[in-house]
Amino acid sequence: MKIIILNESKTPDLLNKVERRCAITPASAQRLVKKGVSLALETGAGLHSGYSDKEYEEVGAGVINDVNASLSSADMLIAVNRPTDEQLSLMKKGAVVIGHLDPFFQQSLIESIAQRELTAISVEMIPRSSRAQKMDALSSQASLAGYVMVMQAANLLPSILPMMMTPSGTIKPAKVFVIGAGVAGLQAIATAKRLGANVLAYDTRPVVAEQVESLGGKFLKIDIGETGQTKDGYAKELTDEQKAKQQEAQRDAIADSDIVITTAQLFGRRPPVLIAKETLSLMKPGSVVVDMAATSGGNVEGSEAGKTVEINGVKVIGNGYWSQYVAKAATDMYANNIYNLIEEFFDEESQSFRLDLEDDILAGCVITHQGQVTNSMLLNAYKGA
């Protein structure tokens, strides 16, 4: 079985951001090589995350300059994001492509992968089940995002997060309000609390209140009628009336906060706008808002993808690419997710990746196979596009 790993820093995205993560570490490469896998890594693939080509070579991985020359013989291509059209066109029929493929918003790419008779595994589609937890790249990267967002906000806030008692007087702890208590939100709550802030959080799912409180945060209770979560643990979309009630009830909490972090994202849909410019004007000058969803549409009116802007005296961080700010940790976690996925379905006897589409994990994350888009959620989304 031959696997190719891309150096994705060579192809900046539309916002001219360079990918700093890599899909493999020397440690995970070593484990794959021990299984008998032939592993080829594009030159410099791990440099931005702290791993040299030599470290990969020392564990038995090959390092190649021209990845395109090797793609035609690859059984599997692994990326953090999406391979280019040129790279996909060079691959043989039946090869497997793994990465964050953003399938709900990349219809033409996914259909192109299907037409080339490649099997695509989108890591975003890995089910949130206990068995799949070790492969859940979406959660591992979101957890790091929660940490990074708090640190970025703290760097811009013209005060400190913890209470400080000095002979000169007492500085009160900063007030942090986190909207959305999913994986990223919970990590943001935990990080802000560890740094000494007073933390308040809100989520449309009352079931997460206990998790918020277990981390030392307070849960803001808002009665907006019936809410809930999907079978995968994602918040359900609110009605327009519920959104209006939610924004009204959150206004006082936002106005009273030094830092607000929004983490509301809907699986397969554009994120909801939670904070209007009018609400930002109620915050104290120098306050900071972090919009986790800025690069996919935004939770905050006026936030800009990939930038930090000032709106009504409030700094609004929409930088995105959160886990890349801690690229080594992000690479370590993603590489483990990918290794666990391969190991789960690796057939030792045939030395190949076993595509068991009856398995609940692969049934969810394999989105193209044998010339067809196979995921029913995507097919429904594409019909309605």
N, C-alpha and C positions, 0 to 999 in steps of 0.2 A: 504494500500500500504506500503510495507516494503522496506526501502532503506538501503543499507550497504555502509559505507565509509571506505576506506582502509587507513592504516598507511603505506605509501609508502617508508618511510625512512628505513624500515626493509630490503628492497631488493635493494642494490646498483646496478647501471647499469654496462655496459661493461667497462666504464672508471672509475669504482669504485666511482662514484659520488652518494651522498646520496640526495634523493629528499627531499627538505625542505618545499615544499608547501603542502597544504591540499585542498581537494575539497569542504570544507565547513567551515564556521565560526560559532561561537555561534549565531550571529545575523541571518544568513541565516537558521541555524538549527531551531531557534525559529519560524521563519515564516513558515517553512515546518511543524513543529509540530502543529502549530495553524491550519493548513489545515487538520489535522487529519492523517498526515503521521507518520508511525512508523519508527524511525530513530535509527540506531545502528552504532556506531563509534568504530573503532579499537583503543585500548589503545595507547595513545601517538601520535595520528594522527596529532594533531595540535601543538605539543610542539615546533617544529622548526620554526613555524610561529607565536609563541607568545601566543598560546591559550592552557590552561590547560584542562585536562579531566573534572575537576570540573565545569569549565565554560559551557561546553556542557551539563553536567548533570543538571545544574541549569535551563536550558531552556527546559528540557524534553527529551533530547536525551539519549539513552542508551550507555554505554561504555562497550565494551566486550574484553576479552583477546584473545579468540580463534575465530577469524573471520571465519575460515573455517567451524566451526560447524554451523554457521548461514547462510552460502551461499545457501544451498539447499532450504531454504524457502524465499529467497530474490526475490522481484519483480524487483529490480533495483540495480545495482552495479555502484557506481560512483568513478572514479579515476582521478588523474591529468594526468597520463600517461596510461600505459597498465597493466591490471591485468596479473598475471602469468597463465601459462597453467594449473597448478594445481587448482588455484582458479576458472578458467573458467569451468574446468571439473566437479566441484561440483555444478554448477548452474542448475536450472530447465529449461526445454524447454520454450521458450517464454519470458524469463527474458530479461531485457534491460541492456546493458553495455554502459557506457558513459565515454569518456576520449580522450586524445590526442593519437590516435591509430596509427598514422603515416602510413596510409593505403597503400600509393603508394610503400613504401619500406618494408612493413611487410605482403607480400602476403600470406605466409604460415599461419601466425596468423589469418588473416582475413578469409581465407578459413576454418580454424579450427573452428572459431566462428560460421561461417555459418553452418558447418556440425553438430555443437552441437545444432542447431536451436535456437540460441540466436539472439536477435535484437541488432545490434551494431550501436551506434551513435558516429561518429568521429567528435569532435568539430572543427578540421581543415577544415571540409567540410561544415560548416555552411555558407550559402551564405552571401556575403558582400552587403546586401541590407539595406535600412533604417529601415525596420521593424525588421531585425535580428541584428541590431547594438548592442543592449543591451545584446545579447547572444554571441557576437563575441569574443571568448576567444583568438583566434590567434592574433587579434589586441590589446586586452588589455595587453597581455604578451609582445608583440613586442614593445609597447609604453614604458613599463618599461625597456626593453632591450636597447632602444635608450638612455635612461638616464644613465643606468649602464655603458654602453660602454664608454661614455664620462668621467664618474667619474674614471673608471679604467685607462683610458689613461692619465688623469690629474695626477693621483697618480704616474705614472711612468715617466712622462715628467720631465726632470731636470730643468724646468723653471716654470713660472706661466702662466695662461691663460689671465688675464686682463692686460691692460696697467697700469703701476705704475710710477707715477712721484714723485721722492724723491730728497732731497738735494744732494744725491749721483749720481743722474742721472735718466734718463728715461728708463724704461724697456718697450719694444714694446709688443703689444698683440700677443699672439700665433696665428698661422695660422692653421685652422682646415678645412680639405677637407672631405666632406661626399659624398660617392658614393652610390646613391640609395636614393630616397626621398619618400619612402613608409612610413608606420606608424612609424617604428623604426628610419628611417632616419630623418624624420621630428622632432621627439622628440630629436634626437641627435643634430640636428641643433639648436633647441630651447634651449636646455641645454647648449651647448657650447656658444651660444650667451649670455645667461643670466650670464655665468661665465666670460664674457668680451672678448672672442676670436673673431678674424676676421674669418668669416665662408663663405666658398665657397662650393657649392654643384652641383652635376650632376646627371641627371636621363635620361634614354633613352626616357622618355615620356615628351615632351615639355609642356604638359598640366599642369604639377606640378610646373612649374617655378614660377607662381604667388604665390603658397603656400610657396615656399622657400623664396621668397622676402618678404612675409607678416610676416615672422619670423625674418627678419633682415639679412638673408643670401643673398649672391650673387649667381646667377645661371650661371654655365659654359655652354655656347652654343657650341655644337659640331654637325656639319652636317655629319651624317652618313647615310643619306637617309631615307627611310620610316620606321618609328617605330610606336609604339602604345601600347595599353593595352588591356587586355581581358575584357570581360563583367563584371568580378568581380574586376577589377581595378588592376590586376597584370601586370607587364611589360611582353611584348611578347619576346620570345627568338630571339636573333640576329643571323644573318648569320656570317660565319667565317670572311668574308670580313669586315662586320660592326664591329665585335669585334676587329679586327686588327686596324681599323681606330680609334675606341674609345680609345684603349690603347695608341696609338701614341699621340692622342690629350690630353689625361689626364697626360702624362708623366711629362710635365712642372709643372702642378699644384701639382702633387705628390712630385716632387723634391723640390718645394718651401714650402711645408707644414711641420709643426711641428708634427701634428697629422693627420692621415688619418683613416677614419672609412668606411669600406665596408659593405653594407647591402643588396647586390644583391642576391635575392633568387628567383627561378622560381617554381611556384606551380606545385608539382608533378614530378619535375625533379631535377637533380643534379645542384648545383649552378655554374655559369660561373667563370672561372679564370680571374680576372681583372688586377692583379698586378704580374708581373714576378719578379724573384729575381734580374734580371738586373736593373729593375726600382727601387727596394729598395736600390740598391747601389748608386743611385743618391741623396738619401735623406741625410740630415745632421746627423752626429753621435748623438745618443741620441733621435732621432725621434721615434715616436710610431705609430704603425699601429694596428688597431683592426679589426679582421676578424670575422664578425658576423656568417658567414656560415661555420666556421672551422669544426664543428662537423658533418656536412652533406656533406663534400667534399671540401669546401674552396673557397674563392675568391682570396686568396693570395698564390702564389707559396711558399711552404716551411712552411706554418702555420701548427701547430699540434693541433689536437682536444684535448681540456681540458688542454692545456699548454700555457705558455708564453715562446717564444724562441727568440734568438737573431740571426738575419740574416744580414750580411754586416753592423753591427753596429746599426741596427734598431731593437727595441723590437717589436715583433709581438705577439699580444694577441689573442689566439684562445680558450680562456677558455670555452666559451659556457655557457649554463645554466644561461643565463644573469639575468632573472627575479628572480632567486633563491637568488641572492645577496640581494634582498629586499623582502625576503620571506613573510613578513607580508602583505605588499602592494599587492604582487602578489596573495596571498591567498584571500585577501579581494576582489580583482577584479575577480578572477576566480570563487569564490564562488557565487558572484553576477551574473556572466554570467550563471552559472549552475542553480541557482534559477530561473532566468528569463526564461530559456528554459523550465524548469519543469512547472512553473506557466502558461506559454503560452498555454500548452497542457494538463493541469491538469483538469480532469472532476470532479467537486465538487460532483455531484450526485453519481457517482460510486466510488469516491475516488481513481481514477486510472489515469495513464498517457495515454492520448488518441493518439494512433498512426495513425494519419491521413496522409497517404502517398500521398494524393492528394495535401496537403499543400506544398507550394514551399520551405519552410524552411526544413521540414522533408524529402521531396523528395530529397533534396541535401545532408543532413547529415546522414540519415539512410543508412548504407552501406551493412548491411546484415539483412535479414528478412525471416522467414519461410524456413530456410535451404538453402537460395540462397544469393550470392553476388548480390545486387540490383542496385548498382551505375554504370551507363554506362561508366563514365570516368575511373573507376577502372577496369571494365571488359576489356576495350580497352587497358589499360596499362598492365594488366596481360597477354593478348594475345601476346603483343609485347615483353614481358620480356624474 
